[in-house]
């Protein structure tokens, strides 16, 4: 009965995905069919409806629509161009300087907007013409842009950490935010290392040294944008406000910045920006609701315990178990988007990690880092498609240039997995976690 439940859940889910069913509905229908194996149809409908509603009844989830709205305002507020100019100041003298500028700009813009896809589009569309003019291979430029954009999912504020906090039973969002800094920076530095090596080998140009006046003006122009991170993280660390309250402050801050200071967004555009944020929020919350129903269906069928027992029969060595979990998540990430993968597989793998003595904050960073690699890979990687589109290249052209970047990302993932202090150092120092 237990294995037949897994077969029904997984079989119906992947069958629905294969025929083109939207993932939220695929999750909900598969969950319903699984629950119906143990209780009648009318009771199953009531149960899954109740679990979806109760799953969304969380104060922490209020942060998601606010951060999405703040990100949308930033995307149209002229922030990307200012951050690119500031990144030129930071990385302009390195070999293949425009590639490093792309990485640094993605790290900054992605962390501020909280969206890897937005960073890929905004920064990539700005950098691609500049890199092409300097003689960069468009496929190489696209590969740099695609693999560096997920750094913003680790460097806070990040909606991914809010979702993980909910599904993991209330892991501290503030601790997760702080824990993401070092892994996110390591991800960016790893990509810069590979990009620099390739750029030097190919003889890509180094940008001219900027004057002191240029450095000063570009830094001052970007400081208000970077100030958002200081306000949000500083307020959380100081205990002035919670992560959810910080999301509302982010909206006010970005409105003042984009409408009042930069004057890039006319007042008449705000309704369309808010509507776009509402649509995105609805999609995310429906996904969370149906995933909470699936989590209950799996727990009711003891599926997490079965998988845990199966893994622990292979080995009791934490190194081997974590390696297996990473391999499974890497495979899952190639065909499933990040949020549903996080919602579905956290309840399965988190109990195993806790049994191995792993901290839930550390495991949240591991899952986020791992699944962020998946959004850069075919066949369904969102940043892969967007990056190829703005870079003007086909997917088959960019696969080979992506391989060395995949390698460094996996190496960094293993480093994050087996060195917990890389994730836990800042929460321990600043929050006493």
N, C-alpha and C positions, 0 to 999 in steps of 0.2 A: 504493500500500500504506500509506503513512504517513497520508494523510488518511482512508483507510478505517478505520485504527486509531482515530483521533480520533472518527470517526463511531460506531464500535462502543462505545467507552468512554463518550462523552457521551450517545449515544442510549439505551443500555441503562440508564445511571445515572438519567437523567431519567424514562425510562419506568417504572422500578421505583419511583421517588419518587411518580410520578403515580398509581400503583395502590395506594399506601399502604404500601409496604415500609419498614420501619424503616431509617433512613439508614445505620446500620452495615452492615446486610446488603446494602443497595443498593450501597454502596461496594465491599464484598467481592466480590459477584457480578459487578459491572461490571469489576472488576480481573481476575477469573478469566477472563471471556470475552475480554478484551483480550489477556491472556497466551496464551490458547489459539490465537490467530491466528498465533503464531510457534512454539509448541512443543506436543506432544501433551497430552491431558487429564491423564494421571497425573502427568506432569512439572510441568504447570501447578499442580496441586493441591499438590505438594511444594514448589514455589517460593513460592507465596503463603503457605503455612503457615510456611515458614522465615522469610519476610520479616516476617510478623506477630509471630512469636516474638522475632526479633532486634530488631524495632522497640521491643518492650517491655522489652528487656534493657538498662535504663539506670538508673543510680543516681539521676539527677535526678528520675525519675518517682516515686520514693518520696515526694517532697514533695506530690504531688497528694492521695493519701488522707489524709495528715496535715492539710493545709490544709482539705480538705473536712470532716473531723471537727471541726477547730477552729471552722469556720464554723457547723456544725450546733449545736455547744455554745453558741456565741454567740447563735444565733437563738432559743434557748429560755432563755437566761440572763439576760433582763431588760436586755440591753445597749442595745437600740434605744431604749427609753423614756428611759434616762439620757442617751443622746446627743442625743435630741430636746430634752430639757430644757437641755442644755449649748448646743445650737445656738440656742435662744431667747436665751441670754445674748449670743451672737455677732452674731446677725442680727435681733434683736427690735425694733430702732429704725428699720429701713429701711422704705420704702413697700411695702405688701404683705408685712409681716414674716413671716407664716406660710409664704408661698411660699419666702422665703429660708431660713427654718428647715428646710423640707423639703429644699432643695438641700444645705445644709450637713450635715444629718443623713445624707443619702444618701452624701455624700462620705466622711464618717467611718465610717459603718456598713459601706458597700460596701467600703471599703479594708480594714477589719478582718476582715470575713467573706469577702471575695474573691468575692462573688456578687452580680451585679446583680439577679437575680430575688429573692434573699433580702432585699436592701435595698428593692426595690420593695414587697414584701409587708409587711415588718416596719415600715418607716417610713411607708409609705402608709396602712396600717391604723391607725396611731397619729395621723397628721396629718389624714386625711380628715374625721373627725367634728369636729375643732377648726376646720378651715377652713370647713366647712358652717355651723357655729354662728356664725362671724364674717361670713357672707354671701358667701363666695367661690363663684364658679361652679364646680360640681363637675367640669365638663369641663376648665376651666383648671387646677384643682388636680391632676387626673389627668395632664394634659400635663406639668406641672412635675415630678411624681413620676416619670413614665415616662422622660423625657429626662435627668433628673439621676442616676438610679440607675446607669447604666453608668460613671460616674466612678470607681467602685470597681474597675473592670477595668484602669484605668490607674494608679491610686494603689496602690502595693504594700501587702501581698503579693498577687500575682495568679497564679492557675493558668494564665491565658492566656500569660503570659510564659514559664512553664516549658515549656509545649507548644511555643511558638515556638522556644525555645532548642534543644529536641530536634530539631525538624524542620529548623532552619536550620544544623545541623551543629555545635552547641555554643557558640552565642553566650552570653556571660557573663550569667548570671541576675542577679547583683548589679548589673551595669551596666544591665540592662533595668529592674530594680526602681527604681533611682535615676532613670533616664531618664523614667519614667512620671509623676513628681511634677508637673513644670511643665505638661505637656500635660493631665493630669487636673485640675489646679487651674484651668487656662484654660478647660477644658470647663465646669466648675462656674460660674466667673465669667461666662462667656458666657450661660449659662442664667439666672443671677441678673440680668444686665443686661436681658434681654428680659422676664423676669418682673416686674422692678421698673418698667419702662416701662409694661407693660400694667396693673399694679396701680395705679400713680399715675393713669393715664388713667381707670380705672374707680372710683377713690376707695376702694380697699380699705383697711381700718384699719391703724394702726400699733399694735403692742403697747405697753402701759404700761411705763415704765422700771422695771426690777427694782431692788429694794433691794440694798445692799451685802451683806447677809446672804444673800439669795437667790443672788446671783452667786457668792459664796464656796462655799455649800453645793452648788450644782449643778456647779460646776467641780470641787470635790473629789470629788463622787460619780462624775463621768465620767473622772477622771484614771486610775484603774486600767485602764479599758477602752482609753483612748488609749495607755497605757503599752505595750501589745502591739506597736504599730508601732515605738515607740522601741527596745524590746528587740530586735525582729527586724532592723530596718534598722541600728541601732547595732551589733549583733553582727556583721552581714555586713561593714559598712564597716571595723570594727576588726579584722576577720580572726579573730574568736573562733570563729565557726562558719560553715559553708556555708549556702546557701539551703535545701538539703535538711534539714540538721540543725536549721535555724531552724524548719522546719515541725513537727518533733517538739516543740521547745520551745514553740511556739504552742499545741499541744494541752495540755501540762502547765500553761501559764499560764492558758488559758481554763478548765480544770478547777478550778484553785485559785480563780479569780475567780468563776465561776458557782456552784460547789458550796460553796466555803469562805467566800468574802467576801460575795457578794450573796445566797447561799443560795436561789437561784431554781430550782435543779434538784435534786430528790431523787435519792439514789443509785440507787433502783430504776428510774429512767428512763434511766440510762446505757446499758443493753443495747440499748434501742430506738434510741437516738441513734447508737450504734456501728453497728447493723445498717443504719440508713438511710444512713450514710456509706459502708458497704461496697457497698450497692446502687448508689449514685451513682458510686462509684469504678469498679465493674465496667462500668457503661455507658460512662464516659469512656475507660477503658483498651481496651475492645473497639473503640471508635471510633478510638482512636489506632492500634491494631494493624491494622485493616483499611485505614486511611488510609496507613499505611506500605507496605502491599501495593500500594495504588493509586499511590503515589509511585514505587515501583520499576517498575510497569507503564508509567507515563508516561515515566520515564527510559529504559527499555528500548526504547520506541517513538520516542525522540527528540522527544517532544511539547513539552517546555519549550523546546528549541532551535528548533523550528518556529515556536512562538508568538513567541519572542524575535526571530527573523528577520523575521516578519511585522510586528511592532511597529516594528522598526528600519527597515523599508522605508518606513513611513509618515513617520517623521521621526527625525533623529538628535539633535534638540534635547531635552535632559533635561527641560525644563519641560513640553513637549508629551507626552513619553512618560509622565512621572509623572502628568500630568493624565488621560491615557487609562487608566492603571492604576487611579487613584482612581475614575474613572467605572465601570469594570468591576467593581471591588470593591463599590461602592455598590449596583450592580444585583444582584450576587450576594448581598449581605447582606440584600436584601429577601425572598429566598425560601430562604435557607440559614442554619442556625444558625452561631454564631460559631466554635466549635471545629472542626467539619468543614471550614468554609470556610478557616480558617487552615491546617489540615493539608493540604488539597488544593492550595491556590493559592500557598502559600509556595514550594514547589519550582519553580513555574512563573515567578513574578515576581521572586523574590530574585536569581537569576542576572542578570536584566535590570538590576535596581537596582545590583548590584555592578559590572556592566559600565559603568554610568553614573557610577561612583565614589561611590555612596551607601554610608554606613556601615550594617552589618547591624543594629546597635542602633536607629539612626534608622528604618530600614525596618520593624523590628518594631513600633515605636511607631506608625508610619503605618498599618500593617495593623490593629493592635488598635483604634486610634481609628476608622478607617474602618468596620470591621466592627461596632464597638459601636453605630454609628448604625443598622445594620441590625436590631438586636434591639429597636429602638423603632418600627419601621415595619411596616405590613401587607405581605404577608398572614401571615407566620409569626413576627413579633417577639414573643419570650417576655415581655419586660417590658411590651410593649403590652397583652397579654392579662391579665397579672397586675395591672397598674396599673389597667386598666378594671374588673377584678373587685373589687379592694379599694376603688376610688373610687366604685363603684356607678353607673357610666356605661356606655353602649354604645359600641362601637368607632366607629360612624359619627358619634357625637356629639363624639368627641375628635379626629378627623382635622383639622378646621379649626383648632382651638386649637394643634395640634402644629406647623403650618406655619412660624410664625416661629421656633420652636425648632429645627426642621430647618435653617432658613436659617443661623442662627448657628452650629450645629454644623458645617455644611459650610464656612462661612467660617473657623472655627477649624481645621478639617482642612487647608485650603489653607495656612494660616499655619504649621502644624506641618510640612507637606510641604516648603515652600520656605525655612524658616528652621531648618536643622539644629541650631543651638546651643540651641534651646529644648528639644531632647531630649538633647543631648550635654553640656550645660554641667555638670550635677551629676556624671555619671560621670567627667568629666575632672577636676573639682575634688576630688572625694572619693575616687576610686579610681585616679586617674592613668591613666584609660582612654585 
